Amino acid sequence: MAFPAEFINYGRLDFSSGSVKVYRNQYDSRYLPNVPNGIINAYWQGNHVVVETNTTVYIYDDIANYSNYWRK
């Protein structure tokens, strides 16, 4: 499964140390599940959302869960 095109096309996300919210438009958004605490950066990279902590990088291919991760 992939992110719906509306999320990718709108391209906005907000993050705090323990949450990432992706937007479909200015009124509709979703929180990504299973996000670790200690987020230092989150951004769109193509069709994926990349979430970074000091020690780990998580790749979200869709809203359901991260699909891959690795240690820095």
N, C-alpha and C positions, 0 to 999 in steps of 0.2 A: 504494500500500500504506500502511497505517496501523499505529500501534502496536497490538498485541493489547490487548483490553480489560482483561486482568489487570494489565498494567503501568500503564495509566491509572488504574484503580480503586485500585490499591495506592498509587500516587502518590509513592513514595519514590525519591530519587536522591542519589548522593554524587558529589562532584567534587573533583579536585585541579588543580594548574596544567596538567596534560596529559592528564587522563582524566575521563570521565563514565560512571558506572555507574547503570543504571536497574534497578529491582527489580520482579519479578513477585509475589514474596512474600518472607518473611524468609529463605528458603533459596535462592532462584533469582534470579540477576541476570545482566545482559548489559552489556558495555562498548559504548558508541557508537563507530563507526569514524570515522576521518579527523577526529578532534578536534584542534584547534590547540593549541599550547603557549601558556601565558600566560592561562589561563582565570581570570577574576575573579568570575564568577557563572554558575550554571546552575540552571534551575528549570523546573517544569511550568507551562505556560500553556495551559489547556484540554487538547486532545489532542496538543499539541506540546511538545517540549523546546527551550528557548531557552538557548543557550550564548553568553556574552559574553566578549570579550577587551577590552583597552584601545581597540582600533581597529575591531573587527568584531563583528557579531552574526550567529550562525548559528541557523537554525531546522531542527530535526529533526522530520519528520512520521512517521518510522518508524525502525526499528533499522538499516536498510541504509545510509543516508547522509544528510547534510543536504540539504534540498530547496531552501533559499534562504539567502542571506546578503546583508548590506549593510555598508558602512562607516559608522561613527558620524560 
